[in-house]
């Protein structure tokens, strides 16, 4: 802080500083202890009798009485700089005069503060306290609690004041008050006894926490709504951390994977994924999500339940977190799912393509022409597919292909899940 800033600060404190010439005439002075330079000169004349000691020995400290007030005096003696000497006096004591001089400093403090007598009449209030009631300190000071607060609030305020005076020590409270428009607010802080002259009064310092508590309430409501949606929507979903660990999960997700919900939370997400052709693309898409190169991702994956059975599913992934650089977590929602099945041999691209053409209703001759294969080769593949998928005929082959997730459901024309682009990012 520079000298100008320091002088401005001292203007609000019970302090007097001065600079005097060789004749001890005040050249410059300031602080909040005296209202003018003439009073500062009178003070200096009163304490100059102490000059012989401090001037000879350098910096000295003593107490002096002036106009019924007690001051700690520090006289910067020794060899005067440029023929000038400097000193500082700080008023001490607990009288109302000192308290009033601190009022200017506390008046613009962001915390609401007040002093009331034992009967509940306001002796002092700062701007922050008056702001709680939508008014100014001038309209608060002098008024009884019942003139400021509603009857219900006033009774509670007086009871708290009485409790503080009875205990004789600070007490922390969280209080509810009503604004002029009828809305409720909350404030947290301390009440404590103070001495105003011969009378014991109640002082308080409070911070308005209305916005904070409102935000907490809204957050709890949002969390409850999200939990209700997660648990009762019937959708298998999970919240996965950026490191790939399941933080939350729905009961439907646990049922889908045939595990207890408590056992699912905390597991690594990749432990429920079976090896599949699109797994490498899913991992690339995941890295893009966490790095915020994309916000959403739609893909297919093969899920692995606790009994080792596989199930192809469509996943929608959405990032969570406000950080611009990195997502904190990702919601994963299963929107479509196939039938759980034992792992079967991996099908070739030709076999999957044959299944998709078969689902359209193509004949063996049409499939042969489309894939540039001989009729015998197509017949062989169909026979082999019936064995691999345990399907007795062409209709059963198509049904099994859909139930096992080999073909993407709800699309036309039929589309193979494992050979078409499976990732869509936004």
C-alpha positions as CSV (number, residue, x, y, z in Angstrom):
1,X,0.0,0.0,0.0
2,X,1.4,3.4,-0.9
3,X,1.4,6.5,1.4
4,X,-1.8,7.9,-0.1
5,X,-3.7,4.6,0.4
6,X,-2.4,4.4,4.0
7,X,-3.6,7.9,4.8
8,X,-7.1,7.1,3.3
9,X,-7.3,4.0,5.5
10,X,-6.3,5.9,8.7
11,X,-9.1,8.5,8.0
12,X,-11.6,5.8,9.2
13,X,-9.7,4.7,12.3
14,X,-9.3,6.3,15.8
15,X,-5.8,7.4,15.0
16,X,-4.0,10.7,14.8
17,X,-0.8,11.2,12.8
18,X,1.1,14.4,12.4
19,X,4.2,16.0,11.0
20,X,5.6,19.0,12.8
21,X,8.4,21.5,12.2
22,X,11.3,22.3,14.5
23,X,9.0,24.6,16.6
24,X,6.5,21.7,16.9
25,X,3.9,23.5,14.7
26,X,1.8,21.0,12.8
27,X,2.5,21.0,9.1
28,X,0.4,18.0,8.1
29,X,-2.0,15.7,10.0
30,X,-4.7,13.2,9.5
31,X,-6.5,10.2,10.9
32,X,-10.0,9.8,12.3
33,X,-9.2,10.7,15.9
34,X,-9.6,14.5,15.4
35,X,-11.8,16.3,13.1
36,X,-9.3,19.2,12.2
37,X,-5.7,20.3,12.3
38,X,-6.3,22.7,15.2
39,X,-7.3,19.8,17.5
40,X,-4.2,17.9,16.4
41,X,-2.1,21.0,17.3
42,X,-3.8,21.2,20.8
43,X,-3.0,17.5,21.3
44,X,0.6,18.0,20.3
45,X,0.9,21.0,22.7
46,X,-0.5,18.8,25.5
47,X,2.0,16.0,25.0
48,X,5.1,18.1,24.1
49,X,6.1,18.1,27.7
50,X,7.2,14.5,27.1
51,X,9.4,15.7,24.2
52,X,12.7,15.9,26.1
53,X,12.8,12.1,26.6
54,X,11.7,10.8,23.2
55,X,13.5,13.5,21.2
56,X,16.8,12.5,22.8
57,X,16.4,8.7,22.7
58,X,14.8,8.1,19.3
59,X,11.4,6.4,19.1
60,X,9.5,6.4,22.4
61,X,6.1,5.2,23.5
62,X,3.8,6.4,26.3
63,X,0.2,7.1,27.1
64,X,-1.4,10.5,27.3
65,X,-4.7,11.9,28.4
66,X,-6.4,14.5,26.1
67,X,-10.0,15.8,26.4
68,X,-11.0,12.8,28.6
69,X,-9.6,10.3,26.1
70,X,-6.6,8.0,26.4
71,X,-4.0,7.7,23.6
72,X,-1.0,5.5,23.0
73,X,1.6,7.9,21.6
74,X,4.6,6.9,19.4
75,X,6.9,9.9,18.9
76,X,9.5,9.4,16.1
77,X,12.3,11.4,17.7
78,X,16.0,11.4,17.1
79,X,17.5,13.7,14.5
80,X,14.6,15.3,12.7
81,X,14.4,14.6,8.9
82,X,14.6,17.9,7.0
83,X,13.8,19.7,10.2
84,X,10.6,17.8,10.8
85,X,9.4,15.2,13.3
86,X,6.6,12.7,13.1
87,X,4.3,11.0,15.5
88,X,1.3,8.7,15.8
89,X,-1.3,8.5,18.5
90,X,-3.9,5.7,18.7
91,X,-7.0,6.1,20.9
92,X,-7.4,3.2,23.4
93,X,-10.3,2.1,25.6
94,X,-13.8,0.7,25.1
95,X,-15.9,3.8,25.4
96,X,-18.6,4.8,23.0
97,X,-16.4,7.4,21.4
98,X,-14.0,4.7,20.2
99,X,-16.8,2.6,19.0
100,X,-18.3,5.4,17.0
101,X,-15.0,5.9,15.2
102,X,-14.9,2.3,14.2
103,X,-18.5,2.7,12.8
104,X,-17.1,4.5,9.7
105,X,-14.9,1.5,9.0
106,X,-17.6,-1.0,9.6
107,X,-20.4,0.9,7.8
108,X,-19.5,-0.3,4.3
109,X,-18.4,-3.8,5.3
110,X,-20.2,-6.5,3.2
111,X,-21.4,-8.4,6.3
112,X,-24.6,-7.1,8.0
113,X,-23.9,-5.7,11.4
114,X,-26.0,-4.1,14.1
115,X,-26.1,-3.0,17.8
116,X,-29.3,-3.1,19.9
117,X,-30.0,-2.3,23.5
118,X,-31.5,-4.8,25.9
119,X,-35.0,-3.6,25.0
120,X,-34.6,-4.3,21.3
121,X,-34.0,-0.8,20.0
122,X,-31.4,-0.3,17.3
123,X,-28.5,1.8,18.3
124,X,-26.4,1.3,15.2
125,X,-26.7,-0.6,11.9
126,X,-24.5,-0.6,8.8
127,X,-25.5,-0.4,5.2
128,X,-25.4,-4.2,4.6
129,X,-27.8,-4.8,7.5
130,X,-30.2,-2.1,6.2
131,X,-30.0,-3.6,2.7
132,X,-31.5,-6.9,4.0
133,X,-34.7,-4.9,4.7
134,X,-34.5,-2.8,1.5
135,X,-33.8,0.5,3.3
136,X,-30.9,2.6,4.7
137,X,-29.3,2.7,8.2
138,X,-31.0,6.0,8.9
139,X,-34.4,4.2,8.8
140,X,-33.2,1.4,11.1
141,X,-31.4,3.3,13.9
142,X,-33.7,4.3,16.7
143,X,-36.4,1.9,15.8
144,X,-37.5,-1.1,17.8
145,X,-37.2,-4.6,16.4
146,X,-41.0,-4.8,16.1
147,X,-41.0,-1.7,13.8
148,X,-38.5,-3.4,11.5
149,X,-39.4,-7.1,11.5
150,X,-42.7,-8.9,11.2
151,X,-44.3,-9.9,14.5
152,X,-43.2,-13.5,14.2
153,X,-39.6,-12.5,13.3
154,X,-39.5,-9.9,16.0
155,X,-40.4,-12.3,18.7
156,X,-37.7,-14.7,17.5
157,X,-35.1,-11.9,17.3
158,X,-35.8,-10.7,20.9
159,X,-35.6,-14.2,22.2
160,X,-32.2,-14.6,20.5
161,X,-31.0,-11.3,22.0
162,X,-32.2,-12.3,25.4
163,X,-30.3,-15.6,25.1
164,X,-27.1,-13.8,24.2
165,X,-27.4,-11.4,27.2
166,X,-28.2,-14.4,29.5
167,X,-25.2,-16.4,28.4
168,X,-22.9,-13.5,28.3
169,X,-20.9,-14.9,25.4
170,X,-21.1,-15.1,21.5
171,X,-23.6,-17.5,20.0
172,X,-23.8,-18.6,16.4
173,X,-27.1,-18.6,14.7
174,X,-28.7,-19.2,11.3
175,X,-31.8,-17.0,11.2
176,X,-34.7,-16.6,8.8
177,X,-36.1,-13.1,8.0
178,X,-38.7,-11.6,5.7
179,X,-37.9,-9.0,3.1
180,X,-40.3,-6.1,2.5
181,X,-41.7,-7.9,-0.6
182,X,-42.6,-10.9,1.6
183,X,-39.9,-13.2,0.4
184,X,-37.8,-15.1,2.9
185,X,-34.1,-14.8,3.4
186,X,-31.5,-16.5,5.5
187,X,-28.4,-15.2,7.3
188,X,-25.7,-16.9,9.3
189,X,-23.4,-15.3,11.8
190,X,-22.9,-14.5,15.5
191,X,-24.6,-12.4,18.2
192,X,-22.5,-11.3,21.1
193,X,-22.7,-8.9,24.1
194,X,-21.0,-5.5,23.9
195,X,-20.6,-2.7,26.4
196,X,-22.1,0.6,25.4
197,X,-21.2,2.9,28.2
198,X,-22.7,1.5,31.3
199,X,-25.2,-0.6,29.4
200,X,-24.8,-4.2,28.1
201,X,-26.1,-4.4,24.6
202,X,-26.4,-7.0,21.8
203,X,-24.3,-6.8,18.6
204,X,-24.5,-9.1,15.6
205,X,-22.5,-9.7,12.4
206,X,-24.3,-11.8,9.7
207,X,-23.8,-12.8,6.1
208,X,-26.8,-13.2,3.9
209,X,-26.8,-16.8,2.6
210,X,-30.2,-16.7,0.8
211,X,-28.7,-17.1,-2.6
212,X,-26.4,-19.9,-1.4
213,X,-29.2,-21.9,0.3
214,X,-31.4,-21.4,-2.7
215,X,-28.7,-22.7,-5.0
216,X,-28.2,-25.7,-2.7
217,X,-32.0,-26.4,-2.7
218,X,-32.1,-26.2,-6.5
219,X,-29.1,-28.5,-6.7
220,X,-30.7,-31.1,-4.4
221,X,-33.9,-30.9,-6.5
222,X,-32.0,-31.4,-9.7
223,X,-30.1,-34.4,-8.2
224,X,-33.4,-35.9,-6.9
225,X,-35.0,-35.5,-10.4
226,X,-32.0,-37.1,-12.1
227,X,-32.0,-40.0,-9.7
228,X,-35.7,-40.5,-10.2
229,X,-35.2,-40.4,-14.0
230,X,-32.2,-42.8,-13.7
231,X,-34.0,-45.3,-11.5
232,X,-37.5,-45.3,-12.9
233,X,-37.1,-44.7,-16.6
234,X,-36.2,-48.3,-17.2
235,X,-33.2,-47.4,-19.3
236,X,-29.9,-49.1,-18.6
237,X,-27.5,-46.1,-17.9
238,X,-24.3,-45.4,-16.1
239,X,-22.2,-42.4,-15.2
240,X,-18.6,-43.2,-16.1
241,X,-15.6,-41.1,-14.9
242,X,-13.1,-39.7,-17.3
243,X,-10.8,-42.5,-16.1
244,X,-13.3,-45.1,-17.2
245,X,-14.8,-46.2,-13.8
246,X,-18.5,-46.5,-13.2
247,X,-19.6,-43.9,-10.7
248,X,-23.4,-44.3,-10.8
249,X,-25.7,-46.8,-12.5
250,X,-29.4,-47.5,-12.8
251,X,-31.1,-50.7,-11.6
252,X,-31.9,-51.5,-15.2
253,X,-28.1,-51.5,-16.0
254,X,-27.4,-53.9,-13.2
255,X,-30.2,-56.2,-14.4
256,X,-29.0,-56.0,-17.9
257,X,-25.5,-57.1,-16.8
258,X,-26.8,-59.6,-14.3
259,X,-24.9,-58.2,-11.3
260,X,-25.9,-56.4,-8.1
261,X,-26.0,-52.6,-8.4
262,X,-23.5,-52.3,-5.5
263,X,-21.1,-54.6,-7.4
264,X,-21.5,-52.6,-10.6
265,X,-20.6,-49.2,-9.1
266,X,-16.8,-48.8,-8.9
267,X,-16.0,-51.3,-11.7
268,X,-14.1,-50.3,-14.8
269,X,-16.5,-49.8,-17.7
270,X,-14.4,-51.7,-20.2
271,X,-14.9,-54.8,-18.0
272,X,-18.5,-55.1,-19.3
273,X,-17.5,-54.8,-22.9
274,X,-16.8,-57.9,-25.0
275,X,-14.2,-57.9,-27.8
276,X,-15.9,-56.7,-31.0
277,X,-14.8,-55.1,-34.3
278,X,-16.1,-51.7,-33.2
279,X,-14.3,-51.7,-29.8
280,X,-11.3,-49.8,-31.2
281,X,-13.5,-47.1,-32.7
282,X,-15.4,-46.8,-29.4
283,X,-12.1,-46.2,-27.5
284,X,-11.1,-43.5,-30.1
285,X,-14.5,-41.9,-29.7
286,X,-14.2,-42.0,-25.9
287,X,-10.9,-40.1,-26.1
288,X,-12.5,-37.4,-28.3
289,X,-15.3,-37.1,-25.7
290,X,-13.0,-36.6,-22.7
291,X,-10.8,-34.1,-24.7
292,X,-14.1,-32.3,-25.7
293,X,-13.4,-32.7,-29.4
294,X,-17.0,-34.0,-29.5
295,X,-20.0,-33.7,-27.1
296,X,-22.1,-36.8,-27.9
297,X,-21.4,-40.2,-29.4
298,X,-23.7,-42.8,-30.8
299,X,-22.2,-46.3,-31.3
300,X,-22.9,-50.0,-30.9
301,X,-21.0,-52.3,-28.6
302,X,-21.2,-55.8,-27.3
303,X,-21.9,-56.1,-23.6
304,X,-20.8,-59.0,-21.5
305,X,-22.9,-60.0,-18.5
306,X,-21.8,-61.8,-15.4
307,X,-22.7,-65.2,-16.9
308,X,-20.4,-64.7,-19.9
309,X,-23.3,-64.1,-22.3
310,X,-23.0,-61.4,-24.9
311,X,-25.6,-58.8,-26.0
312,X,-25.2,-56.2,-28.8
313,X,-26.5,-52.8,-27.7
314,X,-26.7,-49.3,-29.1
315,X,-25.0,-46.7,-26.8
316,X,-25.5,-42.9,-26.5
317,X,-22.7,-41.2,-24.7
318,X,-22.9,-37.6,-23.5
319,X,-20.2,-35.6,-21.7
320,X,-20.7,-34.0,-18.2
321,X,-18.7,-31.2,-16.6
322,X,-18.2,-27.5,-17.3
323,X,-14.4,-27.5,-17.8
324,X,-13.5,-26.2,-21.2
325,X,-10.4,-28.4,-21.4
326,X,-11.6,-31.8,-20.3
327,X,-14.9,-33.6,-19.5
328,X,-15.1,-34.9,-15.9
329,X,-17.5,-37.8,-16.7
330,X,-19.8,-39.3,-19.3
331,X,-23.4,-40.6,-19.2
332,X,-23.8,-43.8,-21.1
333,X,-27.3,-44.9,-22.0
334,X,-28.4,-48.1,-23.7
335,X,-31.2,-47.3,-26.1
336,X,-31.5,-50.6,-28.0
337,X,-30.3,-54.1,-27.1
338,X,-30.2,-57.5,-28.6
339,X,-30.9,-60.9,-27.0
340,X,-28.3,-62.3,-24.6
341,X,-26.5,-65.2,-26.2
342,X,-23.5,-67.4,-25.8
343,X,-20.5,-66.3,-27.7
344,X,-20.5,-67.6,-31.3
345,X,-17.7,-67.7,-33.8
346,X,-16.9,-64.4,-35.5
347,X,-18.6,-64.1,-38.8
348,X,-16.7,-63.0,-41.9
349,X,-17.7,-59.8,-43.7
350,X,-19.2,-61.9,-46.6
351,X,-21.3,-63.9,-44.1
352,X,-22.6,-60.7,-42.5
353,X,-23.4,-59.2,-45.9
354,X,-25.2,-62.4,-47.0
355,X,-27.4,-62.1,-43.8
356,X,-28.2,-58.4,-44.6
357,X,-29.3,-59.3,-48.2
358,X,-31.2,-62.3,-46.9
359,X,-33.1,-60.0,-44.6
360,X,-34.1,-57.8,-47.6
361,X,-35.7,-60.9,-49.2
362,X,-33.1,-61.6,-51.8
363,X,-32.9,-65.0,-53.4
364,X,-29.7,-67.0,-53.5
365,X,-29.3,-66.0,-57.2
366,X,-29.6,-62.3,-56.3
367,X,-27.1,-62.7,-53.4
368,X,-24.7,-64.5,-55.8
369,X,-24.9,-61.7,-58.3
370,X,-24.6,-58.8,-55.7
371,X,-21.6,-60.3,-54.1
372,X,-20.0,-61.7,-57.2
373,X,-20.0,-65.2,-55.7
374,X,-20.9,-68.5,-57.2
375,X,-24.2,-70.2,-56.3
376,X,-22.3,-73.0,-54.7
377,X,-20.4,-70.5,-52.5
378,X,-23.6,-68.8,-51.4
379,X,-25.2,-72.1,-50.6
380,X,-22.1,-73.1,-48.5
381,X,-22.2,-69.8,-46.5
382,X,-25.9,-70.2,-45.8
383,X,-25.4,-73.8,-44.6
384,X,-22.5,-72.7,-42.5
385,X,-24.6,-69.8,-41.0
386,X,-27.4,-72.1,-40.1
387,X,-24.9,-74.2,-38.1
388,X,-23.2,-71.2,-36.5
389,X,-26.4,-69.5,-35.4
390,X,-28.4,-72.6,-34.7
391,X,-31.1,-71.6,-37.2
392,X,-33.1,-74.3,-39.2
393,X,-34.1,-72.0,-42.1
394,X,-33.8,-68.7,-43.8
395,X,-36.4,-66.9,-41.7
396,X,-34.8,-68.2,-38.5
397,X,-31.4,-67.0,-39.8
398,X,-32.7,-63.4,-40.2
399,X,-34.4,-63.5,-36.8
400,X,-31.3,-64.7,-35.1
401,X,-29.2,-62.1,-36.8
402,X,-31.3,-59.4,-35.4
403,X,-31.7,-60.9,-31.9
404,X,-27.9,-61.4,-31.7
405,X,-27.2,-57.8,-32.8
406,X,-25.5,-58.8,-36.0
407,X,-27.9,-56.7,-37.9
408,X,-28.8,-53.2,-36.6
409,X,-32.5,-53.1,-35.5
410,X,-35.0,-50.4,-36.6
411,X,-33.1,-49.6,-39.8
412,X,-34.0,-50.2,-43.5
413,X,-32.5,-51.5,-45.6
414,X,-30.9,-54.0,-43.1
415,X,-27.5,-52.9,-42.0
416,X,-24.7,-55.0,-40.6
417,X,-23.7,-53.7,-37.1
418,X,-20.1,-54.8,-37.4
419,X,-19.1,-53.7,-40.8
420,X,-20.8,-50.3,-41.3
421,X,-19.6,-47.1,-39.6
422,X,-20.8,-47.5,-36.0
423,X,-19.7,-44.2,-34.5
424,X,-21.5,-40.9,-34.9
425,X,-20.1,-38.0,-33.0
426,X,-21.3,-34.4,-32.5
